[in-house]
Amino acid sequence: MKVNPSNKTLQISPISQWWPTNQQPLLIAGPCSAETKEQVLQTALRLKKSNKSALLRAGIWKPRTRPNSFEGVGEIGLEWLAEAKELTGLPTTVEVATAQHVELALKHKVDVLWIGARTTVNPFSVQEIADALKGVSIPVLVKNPVNPDLQLWLGAIERIMHAGIHSIAAIHRGFSFQGPSIYRNKPMWEIPISLKALHPEIPIFCDPSHICGRRDLLLSVAQKAMDLGMTGLMIESHIDPDNAWSDAKQQITPETLQELIENLAIRNTSAPQDIVDQELLKYRKEIDYIDEKIIELLGDRMKIAEAIGEYKKEKNITILQLDRWKEIMQTRSEWSKEVGLTDEFTKNYLEQLHKESIRTQTRVMNSKGDMTI
């Protein structure tokens, strides 16, 4: 993943200026879809009783992969949310995908809007929403795009900000992928980490429901988000999850949600100097030393790759030697298991190393205009 470096701070308002409570973690909860008035009101009442949620969510318009499935109740659901807010005092939030959605949500006094992953992926759609928000003061949450593209995510945030909205947060909900996985959407934690590194002023929520796609993984993903210092969570909660009209497997009852939140360990997002003791400093110095050695060894490895490139050029051998690559993947995977490294980490590391080695050998091959691939 390539990230364009940026030192420019976005004009994002501190979340404390627009979020209704400072309770940790900041929590958005509610059903995947508003289904009936009774369901919305009962969910809101039970979430209010748990005293954990700060924002009540519900899908009003549901973008579905295929037609002829439940696509949301539409505007009437906004009326139910307004009644739920009056009944419980919980502010409300809904997903908007068009300018018309924005207008209807504002008409029914929704407190916070969010832009979904299928919309974020399309700059034209995001711009349409941004244009509808000009002259309006309302917080907007921006989910990551379906595909793993940090620049597209940042671009959506910037479009909303340029419309005059500065109460903005990002939502990490995972990314589509090919291949087997325990997750519905692969977390790819490195992408929200990169977003935070580039723009620490942007609050980031995690949506474990859409990452996991199943209840039994919610706690571990929520804890990971907290360990990474994310601002809060968006978790789907339904009074009867097994019979939900959409995404039943990933929803939990308000009572189960309360239990999940109470089982989270909330860490300090930064370590004040007075608690950074000598032992921690010692560990950090050891890591610095090891990292320096790793980088030196990688530099040495690339020098060898350069020598290999020279040899292949001289002998007129192609750069890619598939049997050798398979051998490296197999042996290094075995070595990694012996020291407790995960398969995913090892695979990603080797793929990046291989790309750099190919790049180095290609440069050598192409020197002086000689091309032998």
Beta strands, then each sheet from edge to edge (+ up, - down):
strand 1: 26-30
strand 2: 55-57
strand 3: 92-95
strand 4: 112-115
strand 5: 140-143
strand 6: 168-172
strand 7: 204-206
strand 8: 232-236
sheet 1: 1+ 2+ 3+ 4+ 5+ 6+ 7+ 8+ 1+
end
